[in-house]
Amino acid sequence: MSAAGRADRHDTGDGVSRRAVLAGGAVAGAVAMGFAGAGTAAASGAAAASGTSDGARVRFDRWTSWSDFVSGRPEGVLPLPGPRLGVVIGQPVARVPYTDPYLKTTGEYEYATWTSPSRRLGFGATQLTAHWNADTPKGTFLKVELLATMEDGHQDTWVMGVWALDDGDIDRTSVNGQANAYGEIDTDTWNAAAGHVMRAYRLRLTLLRRVGTHASPRVWQIGAAASAVPERTTVPATAPGPATGITLAVKPYAQNIHKGQYVQYGGGGEAWCSPTSTEMVVEYWGKAPTAAQLSWVDPGFADPSVDHAARYSYDYGYDGTGNWPFTCAYAASYGLDAMVVRLNSLTELEVLVAAGFPVVTSQSFTKAENGYYASDGHLWTVIGFADNGDVIVNDPASSSDSNVYTVYPRRMFETVWLRTNYTKANGNPGHGSGGIAYLIKPHHKPLPPVVDPRNPSWPADHWG
């Protein structure tokens, strides 16, 4: 996508992608941060199986159990005993004003914080994307920050998002203008500057509520995917694996039937591949917005749950619906566990599909590669694998729900999804996600074991 075209728009713009450094990790800048607020196979064999022969490293971490939250540092936050209850405001530690830059309103909020234990990575990370699963009752919101420790001991604090599900009290937003000599925030992803890497990190969660209310945000999962993926234009080919011949019964939704609808949310349906793909998975797990929740949607519109997903994943700072953690937070609002992950290979994707998990993947490609259209950044839902190993997706870039089911050649798919760089038809450079995906699941359904324990790309204890 280009600066003018959204991350989830099917354009062929020539501008630099907002994900341009997500895979390469080379950025620069000296802009001051702009947010004021509250302060078991052998590893080598597994790496070969998961396609990490180029030295890519990935580590997924999350905090979700009572013991996880107790292991952190609370300041006014209360960890709730019991499974998956999370943390809430116990005794606020201070007050802070917050001016919403889009609603143009200012409120006085009291807050409490929770800081995770430090995660030492064992490698030098060049990217990190956080995620969170939470409830935000009326009058409440939350902020997530990355506390990064670099290779020379330098420490920085980066705002990863200001979020509430509803858009009545505050407008959820990424925070623009964060960059220095060590790195930058590109909407939802921290990227290291050239010559620097992150060796350890903590996540800080700030829970805020309007003074006078006794409600509290409740966060039951917070985590991050840290990675170091070398620049790559291709990846080794993989053989068909455990999901061969499997197709999951995921209801298809087409984004293009929403063209021109609610253009204030990122430009309308033609830009809604992320929420459309996510809504497919939400409803696969038996969840959906209620009739009352959909009452704001024009009753003449088909598939109104897609409009709903777009509105409630929209990032006012980015002006689009392609913010990865915001989209996962929307999915989690139905009680699901939703995570941004970086997978190492098509084999890992097959392991998840074989276990019954549809996965939303992010990729970029030319028209010659795709066969239908070009995109600088597009998301679709992987629902299965054909008998020959080709990849079956519900591709929302369609004009009708009946045309969403698509089979893409295996080699084309793994190349455009896992690479970090490519050349567009006009000769300009393009950029790929390097394996980014949404993993959305019911809490009670266990995940399969990770393929490569040295590079865990989803929760290693199965119950994340």
Summary of the structure (lengths in Angstrom):
residues: 464
radius of gyration: 20.6
end to end distance: 31.2
largest distance: 61.1
contacts: 1703
relative contact order: 0.19
helix: 16%
strand: 34%
